[in-house]
């Protein structure tokens, strides 16, 4: 089991709006809150956002470089995935592989893909 995941973000306020909404939709609960960061907890695991230091802002993230490609979360149901899709559209968040939704990875894998404000790809998958 993962203990925690820590993401350095370029704009903490913007990322808190994005991740706070998403993580609470996925039943994470607010956990820690300090000037340079915020976290949400689910069970024993938690996800942390930290404002990157200004000296490191110039080196932006890209999922196709060496390192993290994406984070995938369990959704509650296919209805939940459709609900997330509607919410993302209302928020103006681009859905990746929209032309193949909800089967971008093929039949039997009901999921939605999108990016956070720093372009970290997020996947939410319905249970089989």
Residue, then its C-alpha position, 0 to 999 in steps of 0.5 A: x500500500x502507498x503511504x503517501x504521494x507528494x506532488x510539487x505544484x506551480x500554483x498551490x491555490x489553483x491546484x487546491x481547487x482542482x485536487x480538492x474537488x477531485x479527491x473529495x469526489x473520490x472520498x478523500x478527506x482533508x488532512x493537513x493544511x499549512x501555508x505551503x501545502x495541503x493534503x487529503x487522506x483516504x484510509x492510511x494513504x494520503x496525497x500532498x500538494x506542495x508549492x514548488x520553490x520559485x527557484x524551480x518553477x522554470x523546469x515544468x513537468x511533462x508526463x512523457x519524460x522520465x518519471x511519473x506518467x499518470x495517477x489512476x484512481x478507483x471510481x465508485x461506478x460507471x455512473x460516477x465516471x459519467x458524473x465526473x465527466x459532466x463536472x469536468x466539462x462544467x469546470x472547463x477541464x479538457x477531457x483526454x481521448x474524448x472521442x474514445x470516451x469511456x473506452x480509451x483503453x478498450x472495452x471493459x475499461x470504463x474510465x476518464x482521463x484528464x490533466x491537473x493544472x500542471x498537466x499531470x494526467x489523471x485517470x479515474x476507473x470504474x470497477x468491473 
